[in-house]
Amino acid sequence: MLNLLGHILAYGYYSRPIFVIGAGRSGTTALTRALGHHPSIYALEQECPFPGHVGELSYYIKPEAHTDYYLENQRLDHNEIIRNLAGLCFESCRGKNFGLADTLKQFIHGNFSLLKARHWCIKTFPNREEFLGLCRLFPKAKFLYILRNGMDMVQSRTRFANFKKHGFYDHCLTWTMNVDKYRYIADYHYHALEIRHDVLINDPETIFREIYNLLEVPFNNGPANFIGNTIVHPLDQPTLENVNIQDVLNKREPPYKTWSKEEKKIFTDVCGENMQRLGYDIPFA
C-alpha cells in the first residue's frame, strides 16, 4: 500500500526528470548542485549510470515491429511495462517510496501542493540509444549537456586523484570521444540544451535563463549565485565557497603552459579536429 501511495505521490517527479550529462571534470557536478538551489528542483549529486541502462532497454523494446509475437507472449500491457521501467529508473536514484517521503516532508513544512510542478535532477551518461529510450520513458525529460574546453578538461583530469593513473593520451582521447558521443544532442532541441562551461562561469544568469526556459520553471537567483561563488572539487581540493570564481580562474596559468612539447602534439593530434569544429582555439598549434 505504501509503495502504491509513493508511486502516486511521486508522479510529478516521474514526468519531469532533468538529466545532466557530460564527461568527467567538465562541470556536471557543479551544474547539478547549482540546479538543486532552485526550489522546484530536487538534485542528487552522485552519479547515476543505471538510468542509461533502463533507457537502452526501453529503446530496444519495440512491440510494433513484431506485434503478433508480443501479444501472444507478453502478459503485461506494454504501457504498463514502460511505466514500471520509469518507476524503476526513478527509485534506483531516489529510493523506494521517495514520493511519499518527500510529500510528507513538504506537508510538515506547509509547502505541499498536488498541483506543484517538481523536477528531479541527476548526473548520467547516455549514448544516443539510451537518450532516446529515456525520452520514451519520460516524454517531458530534459537533458543539459555541459561541454568544457578540451585543454581545461584534460588538465583537470591529469591532476584529479581519480584520473591521475591514466596517461595524457587517455585524457585527450576521453575528451574527444565524449564530444563525439554527445553530438546527437544538437538534433533534439526540444529535449536538450548544450551549455559551454566557460560561458556558464562568465555569465551564469544568462545560461540559467536559457535552462529555465527549457524546463519551464520560474527564474530563481539561487543556481546562478551558486555557480558564481563556488568552486566544486577544484583539482582534488575541498569545495570552495563564497569566492569570486571568475577571479580565481583568471589567475590560473593556462593549462598548456605546463605541458611538454610531446603532450602538446598529442593533444593537437587527438583533440585538434573537435577543438576546431567547436570553435576552441589551440594557442600552440
C-alpha positions in Angstrom: 0.0 0.0 0.0 2.8 2.4 0.9 4.6 1.5 -2.3 1.5 2.4 -4.4 0.9 5.6 -2.5 4.5 6.5 -3.0 4.2 5.9 -6.8 1.1 8.1 -7.0 2.6 11.0 -5.0 5.8 10.8 -7.0 4.1 11.3 -10.3 5.2 14.9 -10.5 8.8 13.7 -10.3 8.3 10.8 -12.7 7.2 13.1 -15.5 9.9 15.8 -15.2 13.4 14.5 -14.9 16.5 16.6 -15.6 19.5 14.6 -16.8 22.8 16.5 -16.5 25.3 14.8 -19.0 28.9 15.3 -19.9 32.4 14.0 -19.4 34.1 13.8 -16.0 35.7 17.1 -15.0 33.5 19.1 -17.4 31.3 20.7 -14.7 28.5 18.1 -14.3 28.7 18.1 -10.5 28.7 21.9 -10.2 25.8 22.3 -12.6 23.8 19.6 -10.8 24.4 21.1 -7.3 23.5 24.5 -8.7 20.2 23.3 -10.0 19.4 22.0 -6.6 19.3 25.5 -5.3 16.1 26.1 -7.3 13.0 25.5 -5.1 11.3 23.4 -7.9 14.3 21.1 -8.4 15.4 18.2 -6.2 19.0 17.4 -7.3 21.1 14.4 -6.4 24.9 14.9 -6.7 26.0 11.3 -7.0 26.4 9.8 -10.5 23.6 7.5 -11.6 24.6 5.3 -14.5 21.6 2.9 -14.1 19.0 5.1 -15.8 21.0 4.8 -19.0 20.7 1.0 -18.9 17.0 1.3 -18.4 16.8 3.7 -21.2 18.6 1.3 -23.5 16.2 -1.4 -22.6 13.2 0.8 -23.3 14.8 1.8 -26.7 15.0 -1.8 -27.9 11.6 -2.9 -26.7 9.6 -2.3 -29.9 6.5 -4.4 -30.0 5.2 -2.6 -33.0 7.9 -4.4 -35.0 6.5 -7.9 -34.0 3.0 -7.1 -32.8 1.5 -10.6 -33.0 4.6 -12.2 -31.3 4.4 -9.7 -28.4 0.7 -10.0 -28.0 0.9 -13.8 -27.8 3.8 -14.0 -25.4 3.7 -10.9 -23.2 1.5 -11.0 -20.1 1.7 -7.3 -19.3 0.4 -4.3 -21.2 3.2 -2.6 -23.0 2.3 0.8 -21.5 2.4 -0.8 -18.0 5.9 -2.1 -18.8 7.1 1.4 -19.7 5.5 2.8 -16.5 7.2 0.2 -14.4 10.6 0.8 -16.1 10.2 4.6 -15.4 9.4 3.8 -11.8 12.4 1.6 -11.5 14.6 4.2 -13.1 13.3 6.9 -10.7 13.5 4.8 -7.5 17.0 3.5 -8.4 18.2 7.1 -7.9 15.8 8.4 -5.3 15.0 5.4 -3.2 11.8 3.4 -2.5 8.7 5.4 -1.6 10.6 8.7 -2.2 7.4 10.4 -3.4 5.7 9.6 -0.2 8.6 10.7 2.0 9.0 14.0 0.1 5.3 14.7 0.2 5.2 14.2 4.0 8.2 16.5 4.3 6.5 19.2 2.3 3.3 18.8 4.2 5.1 19.2 7.6 6.7 22.4 6.3 3.5 23.7 4.8 4.7 23.5 1.2 2.5 20.7 -0.1 0.5 21.1 -3.3 -0.7 18.4 -5.7 -0.5 20.9 -8.5 3.1 21.9 -7.8 5.4 21.0 -10.7 8.6 19.4 -9.4 11.7 18.1 -11.1 14.3 15.5 -10.1 17.9 16.0 -11.4 20.7 13.5 -11.7 24.0 13.1 -13.5 24.0 10.3 -16.0 25.8 9.5 -19.2 23.5 8.2 -22.0 24.6 7.4 -25.5 22.1 8.2 -28.3 20.1 5.0 -27.9 19.9 5.4 -24.1 18.9 9.0 -24.6 16.0 8.1 -27.0 14.9 5.3 -24.6 14.8 7.8 -21.6 12.8 10.2 -23.8 10.4 7.3 -24.4 10.1 6.6 -20.6 9.9 10.3 -19.7 8.4 12.4 -22.6 8.9 15.5 -20.6 12.6 14.7 -19.8 15.1 17.5 -20.3 18.9 17.0 -20.9 21.6 19.5 -20.0 24.8 18.8 -21.8 27.8 20.6 -20.4 30.8 20.9 -22.6 34.3 22.1 -21.5 37.2 23.3 -23.5 39.4 20.3 -24.1 42.6 21.9 -22.8 40.9 22.7 -19.5 39.3 19.3 -19.1 42.5 17.4 -19.9 44.5 19.4 -17.5 41.9 18.9 -14.8 41.9 15.2 -15.3 45.7 14.9 -15.1 45.6 16.5 -11.6 42.4 14.9 -10.2 43.1 11.8 -8.0 40.5 9.5 -9.6 42.0 10.0 -13.0 45.7 10.6 -12.3 46.6 6.9 -13.1 45.6 7.4 -16.8 48.1 8.7 -19.2 48.0 12.0 -21.0 46.9 10.4 -24.3 44.0 8.7 -22.5 42.8 12.0 -21.1 42.8 13.6 -24.6 41.0 10.6 -26.0 38.4 10.8 -23.3 37.6 14.4 -24.1 37.3 13.9 -27.9 35.4 10.6 -27.5 32.8 12.3 -25.3 32.5 15.1 -27.7 31.7 12.6 -30.4 29.4 10.6 -28.1 27.1 13.6 -27.3 27.0 15.1 -30.8 23.4 13.8 -31.1 22.3 16.5 -28.6 22.3 19.1 -31.4 19.4 17.2 -33.1 17.0 17.4 -30.1 16.4 21.0 -29.1 13.0 20.2 -27.5 14.6 17.9 -25.0 18.2 19.2 -24.7 20.4 22.2 -24.3 24.2 22.4 -24.8 26.0 24.5 -22.2 29.6 25.8 -22.6 31.4 25.6 -19.3 33.3 28.9 -19.9 30.0 30.7 -20.7 28.3 29.3 -17.6 31.2 30.6 -15.5 31.3 34.0 -17.1 27.6 34.7 -17.4 25.7 32.2 -15.2 22.5 34.3 -15.1 22.0 34.2 -18.9 22.7 30.5 -19.0 20.2 29.7 -16.3 17.6 31.8 -18.0 18.0 29.5 -21.0 17.8 26.5 -18.7 14.6 27.8 -17.1 13.0 28.4 -20.5 13.8 24.8 -21.4 12.4 23.5 -18.1 9.5 25.9 -18.0 10.2 26.9 -14.4 10.3 30.5 -13.0 13.5 32.4 -12.6 15.4 32.0 -9.4 18.8 33.5 -8.4 20.0 30.6 -6.3 21.7 28.5 -9.0 23.4 31.4 -10.7 24.7 32.7 -7.3 26.0 29.2 -6.5 27.9 29.0 -9.8 29.3 32.5 -9.4 30.6 31.9 -5.8 31.5 28.2 -5.6 34.3 26.1 -7.0 33.2 22.4 -6.7 36.0 19.9 -6.1 38.8 22.1 -7.5 41.7 19.9 -8.6 41.4 17.4 -5.8 40.7 20.0 -3.1 37.7 20.6 -0.9 34.8 22.7 -2.4 35.5 26.4 -2.1 32.5 28.6 -1.2 32.0 32.4 -1.0 34.7 33.1 -3.6 34.6 35.0 -6.9 35.1 32.1 -9.3 36.0 34.4 -12.2 38.8 36.0 -10.3 40.1 32.6 -9.2 40.0 31.1 -12.7 41.5 34.2 -14.3 44.6 34.0 -12.0 45.3 30.4 -13.1 48.0 29.8 -15.6 46.8 28.5 -19.0 46.9 24.7 -18.7 49.2 24.1 -21.7 52.0 26.2 -20.1 53.0 23.1 -18.1 52.7 20.6 -21.0 55.7 19.2 -22.7 56.2 19.5 -26.4 55.2 15.9 -26.8 52.0 16.4 -24.8 51.1 19.4 -26.9 51.5 17.3 -30.1 49.4 14.5 -28.6 46.6 17.0 -27.7 46.7 18.5 -31.2 46.6 15.2 -32.9 43.8 13.7 -30.8 41.7 16.7 -30.0 42.5 19.2 -32.7 39.7 18.4 -35.1 37.0 18.6 -32.5 38.5 21.7 -30.9 38.4 23.4 -34.3 34.8 22.2 -35.0 33.6 23.6 -31.7 35.4 26.9 -32.1 38.0 26.4 -29.4 41.5 27.9 -30.1 44.7 25.9 -29.6 47.3 28.6 -29.0 50.3 26.3 -29.6 49.1 24.5 -32.7 
